Amino acid sequence: MHKPLAIAALLLALPAAAAIPQLFAPADVRELLSEHLDLTDLPDATAQAAFERRMPREVGDLLATEGYFSPTVVLRRDGEELRLEVDPGPRSRIGHVLVEIDGPLDAERRESLQRGWKLKTGQAFRQAAWDDAKQSLLADMLAVDFAGARLRETRAEVDVEAQRVDLRVMADSGPRYRFGELRISGLQRYSPQLVERYNHRVKPGEAYREEHLLAFQASLQSTPYFSSVVVTLERGDDDGAALSTGDGWVTAPVRVQLRERAPYQVSLGAGYSSNTGARVEAAYRSSDFLSRAWELQTGLRLEQLRQTAYADVFFPIDQRQQRDGVGTAVENSDIEKLGIKRVAVGATRVQQRGSVEQRLSLNWQREEQSPQGAPVTTNRALTAMVGWTWRRAKDPLDPAEGVSLQLQVGGASKQLLSDQNFVRGYLRYSQGIPLSATDALLFRGELGATLAPSSQGIPQDFLFRAGGSNSVRGYPYLSLGVKEGAATVGGRYLVTMSGEYTHWINSTWGAAAFVDAGNAVDEPSAMNLAVGYGIGARWKSPAGPLGIDLAYGQRDGTLRFDFSLAIPF
């Protein structure tokens, strides 16, 4: 691909003294050479001579990947120092570019593919860019219609004297493809009908689209039923895999290769939260409850301030991509001197509509409240709720960049198994704004309102309290609300807001500074925001950034530590 490299050989034999070669090269190639060349100790003259012989080849091969085809390599001794001096020479640039595509493409698409070729005349030649340009062209052809596209010939002709590289690419699109029948393998416990429920884009007779195959694969992989999923188009001629229809199209079956996940899982855990204290929990999951592909999730969570037992059953999605579930929970808690015993049953329906998740729910609960220093009351409510969550984030585990918006609306009526008429609305907003590769801002806010004659008769789940991690730091968990006796109970109105700046010291650790404000009250006129501010440390754990904050609550004049998993999306 290039002419033999020049090297200035040593005129005299190198001394036998041990030496470590020191690299001297321009900055734009020094990092490449330092990373890949073996510049270890040369103990004697024999090792030095062998090093001298192989350097022209190794340096030349490395520099050719960056477009330098006529380097000069010199090994010389300067006193006790052994110097490897590299002059890369001039860098070659792209000259003539020829991209030809054969096959039944329409003229517009052929021109679009040729215009989209990444390496243009005059650009510096780099092997990585050359490889990327070829693979991008092939990927663009494979993405739509042409599942059998291939690169028939690729050539980079180097003219060292002219410092030019001429490129030639010959591609063949092959015939157009349609999706054929699904061929499902690997099923033992589940039925093919279950698999087909998750397929809403790969239909027999429709034109091949690579993104549809990938979406089908991702949909199956996200279920609790399968540990591995591969969805491919069978383009071979064996066993009638592909069938030409005589109109220039080929119909090929879609192979779905599955490996079923173990249907039962038991997990045990322990931890600590600055909100609810030490925690132990046990959970059981079955993805084939009653042998009907229903997902059962049940468990027991024991925290210092709250204890919960729950059981939920989720059904497979239907043809409209809706997933229904039913569940029950029993909870006992004592937080901010408010004791609560709660029993709840409910049903939910979740549907993904593009980037928006819609959730419908019907929930009945009975709650016994025991505020310290106030009478015990029992509240019942049958509530219907609808919620929408919109997310846009490159990485849901990275709070540095992304937007999340959550809206809930619902209510209850005395005419339907409830002790109070009310309508509840809740809005939550979160946005991360990157300032640089190491700095970011995070903003968060909440608004809530429960419209009712009073808060009497409304379970605490449909009222509001604030304070603690992921709320107003510097104040105990759920300590901001309405006083009833010595206890803090929920109010009908909520406002919280937060601003946070994070600087990442390295790829793992960062430091943050923040200001929070918020409160929950029973009357809008009583709204007086409690302010907290402080500093914290951030650690990029596998589950997302973990935060530990030292916060000062301005209203109480106290310092508090808060722990949180900082995932706003």
C-alpha positions as CSV (number, residue, x, y, z in Angstrom):
1,M,0.0,0.0,0.0
2,H,3.0,2.3,0.4
3,K,6.7,2.4,-0.7
4,P,9.5,1.1,1.5
5,L,10.3,3.3,4.4
6,A,13.6,5.2,4.8
7,I,15.7,4.7,7.9
8,A,19.1,6.2,8.9
9,A,21.0,3.1,10.2
10,L,23.6,3.5,12.8
11,L,27.1,3.5,11.2
12,L,28.7,1.8,14.2
13,A,27.4,-1.1,16.3
14,L,25.4,0.1,19.3
15,P,27.1,-0.2,22.7
16,A,26.1,-3.1,24.8
17,A,24.9,-0.9,27.7
18,A,21.2,-1.4,28.6
19,A,18.9,1.4,27.6
20,I,15.2,2.3,27.3
21,P,14.4,4.0,24.0
22,Q,13.0,7.5,24.3
23,L,10.5,8.5,21.6
24,F,10.9,11.9,19.9
25,A,8.0,12.6,17.4
26,P,5.6,15.5,16.6
27,A,2.7,15.8,19.1
28,D,0.0,14.8,16.6
29,V,1.5,11.3,16.2
30,R,3.4,10.8,19.6
31,E,0.3,9.5,21.4
32,L,-0.4,6.9,18.8
33,L,3.2,5.7,18.7
34,S,3.6,5.7,22.5
35,E,0.4,3.6,22.9
36,H,1.3,0.9,20.5
37,L,5.1,0.7,20.3
38,D,7.0,-1.6,22.7
39,L,9.6,0.8,24.2
40,T,10.9,-1.4,26.9
41,D,14.4,-1.9,28.2
42,L,17.0,-3.1,25.7
43,P,19.6,-5.0,27.8
44,D,22.3,-5.5,25.2
45,A,23.5,-4.8,21.6
46,T,21.6,-7.8,20.2
47,A,18.3,-6.5,21.5
48,Q,19.1,-3.0,20.3
49,A,19.9,-4.3,16.8
50,A,16.6,-6.3,16.7
51,F,14.7,-3.2,17.9
52,E,16.4,-1.1,15.1
53,R,15.4,-3.6,12.4
54,R,11.7,-3.8,13.4
55,M,11.0,-0.1,14.1
56,P,10.7,1.0,10.4
57,R,8.0,-1.6,9.8
58,E,6.1,-1.1,13.0
59,V,6.2,2.7,12.9
60,G,5.3,2.7,9.2
61,D,2.3,0.5,9.7
62,L,1.1,2.7,12.6
63,L,1.5,6.0,10.7
64,A,-0.1,4.6,7.6
65,T,-3.3,4.3,9.5
66,E,-3.2,8.1,9.9
67,G,-2.3,8.9,6.3
68,Y,1.5,9.2,6.7
69,F,3.1,7.0,4.1
70,S,6.7,8.2,3.9
71,P,8.1,8.5,7.5
72,T,11.7,8.7,8.5
73,V,12.8,6.6,11.5
74,V,16.2,7.0,13.1
75,L,17.6,5.2,16.2
76,R,20.6,7.1,17.6
77,R,22.5,7.2,20.9
78,D,23.0,10.6,22.5
79,G,25.3,10.0,25.5
80,E,23.6,7.4,27.6
81,E,20.2,8.1,26.0
82,L,18.8,6.0,23.2
83,R,16.6,8.1,21.0
84,L,14.0,6.9,18.6
85,E,13.4,9.8,16.3
86,V,10.3,9.8,14.0
87,D,9.5,12.3,11.3
88,P,6.1,11.3,9.9
89,G,6.5,13.2,6.7
90,P,3.6,14.8,4.8
91,R,0.1,13.6,5.4
92,S,-1.8,12.2,2.4
93,R,-5.3,13.5,1.5
94,I,-8.3,12.1,-0.3
95,G,-8.1,12.6,-4.0
96,H,-10.6,11.1,-6.5
97,V,-13.6,9.4,-4.9
98,L,-15.7,6.9,-6.9
99,V,-18.8,5.3,-5.3
100,E,-20.8,3.0,-7.6
101,I,-23.9,1.1,-6.5
102,D,-25.5,-1.6,-8.6
103,G,-29.0,-2.9,-8.1
104,P,-32.7,-2.0,-8.4
105,L,-32.4,1.3,-6.4
106,D,-34.4,4.2,-7.5
107,A,-32.3,7.2,-8.7
108,E,-33.2,9.3,-5.7
109,R,-32.0,6.8,-3.2
110,R,-28.8,6.0,-5.2
111,E,-27.9,9.7,-5.3
112,S,-28.7,10.1,-1.6
113,L,-26.3,7.2,-0.7
114,Q,-23.6,8.7,-2.9
115,R,-24.1,12.2,-1.4
116,G,-23.9,10.7,2.1
117,W,-20.5,9.2,1.5
118,K,-18.4,10.4,4.5
119,L,-14.9,10.8,3.0
120,K,-14.7,13.9,0.7
121,T,-12.0,15.0,-1.6
122,G,-9.4,17.1,0.3
123,Q,-9.9,15.4,3.7
124,A,-6.9,13.9,5.5
125,F,-6.8,10.1,5.0
126,R,-7.3,8.0,8.1
127,Q,-7.8,4.2,8.1
128,A,-10.4,4.4,10.8
129,A,-12.4,7.0,8.8
130,W,-12.0,4.9,5.6
131,D,-13.4,1.8,7.4
132,D,-16.2,3.8,9.0
133,A,-17.3,5.3,5.7
134,K,-17.5,1.9,4.1
135,Q,-19.5,0.4,6.9
136,S,-21.8,3.4,7.0
137,L,-22.6,3.1,3.3
138,L,-23.3,-0.6,3.8
139,A,-25.4,0.0,6.9
140,D,-27.5,2.6,5.0
141,M,-28.3,0.1,2.3
142,L,-29.1,-2.7,4.7
143,A,-31.4,-0.5,6.7
144,V,-34.2,-0.3,4.1
145,D,-35.4,-2.9,1.6
146,F,-32.0,-4.4,0.7
147,A,-31.2,-7.0,3.3
148,G,-28.6,-8.7,1.0
149,A,-26.5,-5.6,0.2
150,R,-22.8,-6.0,0.1
151,L,-19.5,-4.2,-0.8
152,R,-18.2,-6.0,-3.8
153,E,-14.9,-4.1,-4.1
154,T,-13.2,-1.4,-2.0
155,R,-9.8,0.1,-2.9
156,A,-7.6,2.8,-1.5
157,E,-4.8,3.6,-4.0
158,V,-1.9,5.5,-2.4
159,D,0.3,7.9,-4.4
160,V,3.1,8.7,-2.0
161,E,4.8,11.2,-4.3
162,A,1.5,13.1,-4.9
163,Q,0.5,12.7,-1.2
164,R,-2.9,11.5,-2.4
165,V,-5.2,8.6,-1.8
166,D,-7.8,7.8,-4.4
167,L,-10.9,5.8,-3.2
168,R,-13.0,3.3,-5.1
169,V,-16.1,1.6,-3.8
170,M,-18.2,-0.8,-5.7
171,A,-21.4,-1.9,-3.9
172,D,-24.3,-4.2,-4.9
173,S,-27.7,-3.7,-3.3
174,G,-29.0,-7.1,-4.2
175,P,-32.8,-7.6,-4.6
176,R,-35.5,-5.9,-2.4
177,Y,-36.8,-8.0,0.5
178,R,-40.1,-8.5,2.1
179,F,-40.8,-10.0,5.5
180,G,-42.1,-13.6,5.4
181,E,-43.5,-15.9,8.1
182,L,-42.1,-15.9,11.7
183,R,-40.0,-19.0,12.5
184,I,-39.8,-19.2,16.3
185,S,-37.4,-21.5,18.0
186,G,-36.4,-22.1,21.6
187,L,-39.8,-22.2,23.2
188,Q,-40.6,-24.8,25.8
189,R,-42.7,-23.1,28.5
190,Y,-44.4,-20.4,26.5
191,S,-46.5,-20.4,23.3
192,P,-45.8,-18.7,19.9
193,Q,-48.9,-16.6,20.5
194,L,-47.1,-14.9,23.4
195,V,-44.2,-14.0,21.2
196,E,-46.5,-12.6,18.5
197,R,-48.1,-10.3,21.0
198,Y,-44.9,-8.3,21.1
199,N,-44.6,-8.1,17.3
200,H,-46.4,-5.0,15.9
201,R,-43.9,-4.0,13.1
202,V,-42.6,-7.2,11.4
203,K,-45.6,-8.3,9.3
204,P,-45.6,-10.8,6.4
205,G,-45.6,-9.1,3.1
206,E,-44.3,-5.8,4.3
207,A,-41.1,-4.3,3.0
208,Y,-38.0,-5.2,5.0
209,R,-36.8,-2.6,7.5
210,E,-33.8,-3.3,9.8
211,E,-35.2,-1.0,12.5
212,H,-38.4,-3.1,12.6
213,L,-36.4,-6.3,13.4
214,L,-34.4,-4.4,16.1
215,A,-37.6,-3.0,17.6
216,F,-39.2,-6.5,17.7
217,Q,-36.0,-7.9,19.3
218,A,-35.9,-5.1,21.9
219,S,-39.5,-5.6,22.8
220,L,-39.0,-9.3,23.5
221,Q,-35.8,-8.7,25.4
222,S,-37.6,-6.3,27.7
223,T,-40.1,-8.9,28.8
224,P,-39.5,-11.1,31.9
225,Y,-39.8,-14.2,29.8
226,F,-36.6,-14.4,27.8
227,S,-32.9,-14.2,28.7
228,S,-31.7,-13.8,25.2
229,V,-33.4,-12.9,21.9
230,V,-32.0,-12.8,18.3
231,V,-34.3,-11.7,15.5
232,T,-32.9,-12.0,11.9
233,L,-34.0,-12.3,8.3
234,E,-33.3,-15.7,6.8
235,R,-31.7,-14.8,3.4
236,G,-30.1,-18.1,2.6
237,D,-31.5,-20.6,0.0
238,D,-31.4,-23.6,2.2
239,D,-34.7,-25.3,3.0
240,G,-36.6,-22.7,1.1
241,A,-35.6,-19.8,3.4
242,A,-36.0,-17.1,0.8
243,L,-38.5,-17.1,-2.1
244,S,-38.3,-14.8,-5.2
245,T,-41.7,-13.6,-6.2
246,G,-40.7,-12.7,-9.8
247,D,-41.3,-9.0,-9.4
248,G,-37.8,-8.2,-8.3
249,W,-38.7,-8.8,-4.6
250,V,-37.6,-11.7,-2.4
251,T,-39.8,-12.9,0.5
252,A,-37.7,-14.2,3.4
253,P,-38.9,-15.7,6.7
254,V,-38.0,-14.0,10.0
255,R,-36.1,-16.2,12.4
256,V,-36.8,-15.6,16.1
257,Q,-34.3,-17.4,18.3
258,L,-35.2,-17.4,22.0
259,R,-33.8,-18.6,25.3
260,E,-36.3,-18.7,28.1
261,R,-35.5,-17.1,31.4
262,A,-35.8,-19.2,34.6
263,P,-39.5,-18.7,35.6
264,Y,-38.8,-18.3,39.3
265,Q,-36.5,-15.9,41.2
266,V,-36.0,-15.3,44.9
267,S,-34.0,-12.3,46.1
268,L,-32.9,-11.0,49.5
269,G,-31.5,-7.6,50.2
270,A,-30.4,-5.2,52.9
271,G,-29.6,-1.5,52.9
272,Y,-30.0,1.9,54.5
273,S,-31.9,5.1,53.5
274,S,-31.6,8.4,55.2
275,N,-35.4,8.7,54.7
276,T,-36.6,5.5,56.3
277,G,-33.6,4.0,58.0
278,A,-32.1,0.4,57.8
279,R,-33.9,-2.0,55.5
280,V,-34.1,-5.8,54.9
281,E,-36.3,-7.3,52.2
282,A,-37.2,-10.5,50.5
283,A,-38.9,-10.8,47.1
284,Y,-40.2,-13.6,44.9
285,R,-40.9,-13.3,41.2
286,S,-42.6,-15.8,38.8
287,S,-42.9,-15.0,35.1
288,D,-45.3,-18.0,34.6
289,F,-47.8,-17.7,37.4
290,L,-50.5,-20.3,37.1
291,S,-48.8,-21.5,33.8
292,R,-50.4,-18.5,32.0
293,A,-47.4,-16.3,31.4
294,W,-48.7,-14.0,34.1
295,E,-45.9,-12.2,36.1
296,L,-46.2,-12.4,39.8
297,Q,-44.2,-10.1,42.0
298,T,-44.5,-10.4,45.8
299,G,-42.4,-9.4,48.7
300,L,-41.8,-8.1,52.2
301,R,-39.8,-5.0,53.0
302,L,-39.0,-4.1,56.6
303,E,-37.7,-0.6,57.2
304,Q,-37.2,1.1,60.5
305,L,-40.0,3.6,59.8
306,R,-42.1,1.6,57.4
307,Q,-43.0,-2.0,56.8
308,T,-44.7,-3.2,53.6
309,A,-46.0,-6.5,52.2
310,Y,-47.2,-6.6,48.6
311,A,-48.3,-8.9,45.8
312,D,-48.8,-7.8,42.1
313,V,-49.8,-9.8,39.0
314,F,-49.2,-8.4,35.6
315,F,-50.7,-9.9,32.4
316,P,-49.0,-10.1,29.0
317,I,-49.6,-7.1,26.7
318,D,-52.6,-7.2,24.4
319,Q,-52.8,-6.4,20.7
320,R,-53.0,-2.7,21.4
321,Q,-49.7,-3.0,23.4
322,Q,-51.5,-2.4,26.7
323,R,-50.4,-4.2,29.8
324,D,-52.8,-4.7,32.7
325,G,-52.1,-5.6,36.3
326,V,-53.8,-6.1,39.7
327,G,-52.3,-5.9,43.1
328,T,-52.6,-5.5,46.8
329,A,-50.5,-4.0,49.6
330,V,-50.4,-3.8,53.4
331,E,-48.4,-1.1,55.0
332,N,-47.5,0.1,58.5
333,S,-45.5,3.2,59.1
334,D,-44.6,5.8,61.7
335,I,-43.0,8.8,60.2
336,E,-42.9,12.3,61.8
337,K,-45.1,11.0,64.7
338,L,-47.9,10.0,62.2
339,G,-48.8,6.3,62.5
340,I,-50.5,4.8,59.4
341,K,-52.0,1.4,58.8
342,R,-53.0,0.9,55.2
343,V,-54.6,-1.8,53.1
344,A,-55.0,-1.3,49.4
345,V,-56.1,-3.2,46.3
346,G,-56.0,-1.9,42.8
347,A,-55.8,-2.4,39.0
348,T,-53.6,-0.6,36.4
349,R,-53.3,-0.4,32.7
350,V,-50.0,0.9,31.1
351,Q,-49.6,1.8,27.5
352,Q,-46.5,3.3,25.7
353,R,-47.5,5.9,23.1
354,G,-44.2,6.9,21.4
355,S,-42.2,8.6,24.1
356,V,-45.1,9.0,26.4
357,E,-46.2,6.3,28.9
358,Q,-49.8,6.5,29.9
359,R,-51.0,4.8,33.1
360,L,-54.7,4.3,34.1
361,S,-55.4,3.0,37.6
362,L,-58.3,2.2,39.9
363,N,-57.4,1.9,43.6
364,W,-59.3,1.3,46.8
365,Q,-57.7,1.8,50.2
366,R,-58.5,1.9,53.8
367,E,-56.2,3.8,56.1
368,E,-56.1,4.2,59.8
369,Q,-54.2,7.4,60.9
370,S,-52.8,7.8,64.4
371,P,-51.2,11.3,64.8
372,Q,-49.5,11.7,68.1
373,G,-51.5,14.0,70.3
374,A,-54.6,13.9,68.0
375,P,-57.6,11.6,67.5
376,V,-57.3,8.4,65.5
377,T,-59.2,8.5,62.2
378,T,-60.1,6.0,59.5
379,N,-60.2,7.1,55.8
380,R,-61.4,5.3,52.8
381,A,-61.2,6.2,49.1
382,L,-61.9,4.6,45.8
383,T,-59.8,6.6,43.3
384,A,-59.5,6.7,39.6
385,M,-56.3,8.1,38.3
386,V,-54.7,8.8,34.9
387,G,-51.1,9.7,34.4
388,W,-48.7,10.5,31.7
389,T,-44.9,10.4,31.8
390,W,-42.7,11.9,29.0
391,R,-39.0,11.2,29.0
392,R,-36.2,12.3,26.7
393,A,-32.7,11.2,27.8
394,K,-29.7,9.8,26.0
395,D,-28.9,7.7,29.1
396,P,-31.7,7.2,31.7
397,L,-29.0,6.5,34.3
398,D,-27.2,9.8,33.7
399,P,-28.9,12.9,35.2
400,A,-26.5,15.2,33.3
401,E,-28.7,15.5,30.2
402,G,-32.4,14.8,29.7
403,V,-35.9,16.0,30.4
404,S,-38.7,14.2,32.3
405,L,-42.3,15.5,32.8
406,Q,-44.9,13.6,34.8
407,L,-48.6,14.6,35.1
408,Q,-51.3,12.8,37.2
409,V,-55.0,13.6,37.5
410,G,-57.6,11.7,39.5
411,G,-60.1,11.8,42.3
412,A,-62.8,10.1,44.4
413,S,-66.5,10.6,45.2
414,K,-68.5,10.0,48.4
415,Q,-71.0,8.2,46.2
416,L,-68.4,5.5,45.4
417,L,-67.0,3.9,48.5
418,S,-65.1,7.1,49.6
419,D,-65.2,9.3,52.7
420,Q,-64.5,12.6,50.9
421,N,-65.0,14.2,47.5
422,F,-61.7,15.3,46.0
423,V,-59.8,15.9,42.7
424,R,-56.0,15.5,42.8
425,G,-53.4,16.9,40.4
426,Y,-49.7,16.4,40.5
427,L,-46.9,17.7,38.1
428,R,-43.2,16.8,38.3
429,Y,-40.5,18.3,36.1
430,S,-36.8,17.4,35.9
431,Q,-34.1,18.6,33.5
432,G,-30.4,18.1,33.3
433,I,-28.3,20.6,31.3
434,P,-24.7,19.8,30.5
435,L,-22.3,22.8,30.6
436,S,-19.2,20.9,29.6
437,A,-17.8,17.4,29.6
438,T,-17.3,17.7,33.4
439,D,-20.0,20.2,34.6
440,A,-23.8,20.0,34.6
441,L,-26.9,21.7,36.1
442,L,-29.9,19.8,37.3
443,F,-33.3,21.5,37.9
444,R,-36.3,19.8,39.5
445,G,-39.8,21.0,40.5
446,E,-43.1,19.7,41.8
447,L,-46.6,21.1,42.0
448,G,-49.5,19.4,43.7
449,A,-53.1,20.2,44.6
450,T,-55.9,18.3,46.1
451,L,-59.2,20.1,45.6
452,A,-61.6,19.2,48.4
453,P,-63.7,20.9,51.1
454,S,-61.0,19.8,53.6
455,S,-58.3,17.2,54.0
456,Q,-60.5,15.2,56.4
457,G,-61.4,11.8,55.1
458,I,-58.6,11.8,52.4
459,P,-55.9,9.1,52.7
460,Q,-52.4,10.4,53.0
461,D,-51.4,9.0,49.6
462,F,-53.6,11.7,48.0
463,L,-52.3,14.6,50.1
464,F,-48.7,16.0,50.2
465,R,-45.7,16.1,52.5
466,A,-42.1,17.2,51.6
467,G,-38.6,16.9,53.0
468,G,-35.8,14.4,52.7
469,S,-33.6,13.2,49.9
470,N,-35.0,13.9,46.4
471,S,-37.2,16.5,48.0
472,V,-36.1,19.4,50.2
473,R,-32.8,18.3,51.7
474,G,-31.8,19.6,55.1
475,Y,-35.2,18.6,56.6
476,P,-36.2,15.1,57.8
477,Y,-38.2,12.9,55.5
478,L,-41.9,14.0,55.2
479,S,-41.4,16.6,58.0
480,L,-42.8,19.5,55.9
481,G,-46.5,19.5,56.1
482,V,-49.5,20.4,58.3
483,K,-49.2,20.0,62.1
484,E,-51.9,17.9,63.8
485,G,-51.1,17.4,67.4
486,A,-47.4,16.6,67.5
487,A,-47.5,14.9,64.1
488,T,-46.9,16.2,60.6
489,V,-49.7,15.2,58.2
490,G,-50.3,15.8,54.6
491,G,-51.6,19.1,53.2
492,R,-53.7,19.8,50.1
493,Y,-51.0,21.9,48.3
494,L,-47.4,21.2,47.4
495,V,-44.5,23.2,46.0
496,T,-40.9,22.1,45.7
497,M,-38.0,23.2,43.6
498,S,-34.3,22.4,43.4
499,G,-31.2,23.6,41.6
500,E,-28.0,21.6,41.6
501,Y,-24.5,22.1,40.1
502,T,-22.2,19.1,39.7
503,H,-18.5,19.0,38.7
504,W,-17.0,15.6,37.9
505,I,-13.5,15.4,39.2
506,N,-12.8,12.2,37.2
507,S,-14.9,9.5,35.4
508,T,-16.2,8.1,38.7
509,W,-16.3,10.9,41.4
510,G,-17.9,14.3,41.4
511,A,-18.8,17.1,43.8
512,A,-22.1,19.0,43.9
513,A,-23.6,22.1,45.4
514,F,-27.4,22.6,45.6
515,V,-30.3,24.7,46.8
516,D,-33.8,23.2,47.6
517,A,-37.0,24.9,48.6
518,G,-40.5,23.7,49.3
519,N,-43.4,23.0,51.6
520,A,-46.8,21.3,51.8
521,V,-49.7,23.2,53.3
522,D,-53.5,23.0,53.7
523,E,-54.3,26.5,52.4
524,P,-52.4,28.3,49.5
525,S,-52.2,31.5,51.6
526,A,-50.1,29.5,54.2
527,M,-47.4,28.6,51.7
528,N,-44.0,29.5,53.2
529,L,-41.1,27.8,51.5
530,A,-38.5,26.0,53.6
531,V,-35.1,26.5,52.2
532,G,-32.2,24.0,52.3
533,Y,-28.8,24.1,50.8
534,G,-25.5,22.3,50.9
535,I,-22.8,20.3,49.2
536,G,-22.4,16.7,48.3
537,A,-20.4,13.9,46.7
538,R,-21.4,11.9,43.6
539,W,-20.3,8.4,42.6
540,K,-21.2,6.9,39.3
541,S,-22.3,3.4,40.4
542,P,-23.6,0.8,37.9
543,A,-27.2,1.7,38.9
544,G,-26.7,5.4,38.4
545,P,-25.1,8.4,40.2
546,L,-25.2,7.8,44.0
547,G,-25.3,10.9,46.1
548,I,-24.4,11.7,49.7
549,D,-25.3,15.3,50.7
550,L,-24.6,17.5,53.7
551,A,-27.5,19.9,53.8
552,Y,-28.4,22.8,56.1
553,G,-32.1,23.4,56.8
554,Q,-32.4,27.2,57.1
555,R,-35.7,27.1,58.9
556,D,-34.5,24.7,61.7
557,G,-30.8,25.7,61.6
558,T,-29.7,22.0,61.5
559,L,-27.3,20.0,59.4
560,R,-28.4,16.6,57.9
561,F,-26.9,13.9,55.8
562,D,-29.0,12.7,52.9
563,F,-28.4,9.6,50.7
564,S,-30.0,9.2,47.3
565,L,-29.8,7.5,44.0
566,A,-29.8,10.6,41.7
567,I,-31.8,9.3,38.8
568,P,-34.4,12.0,37.7
569,F,-35.5,10.3,34.5
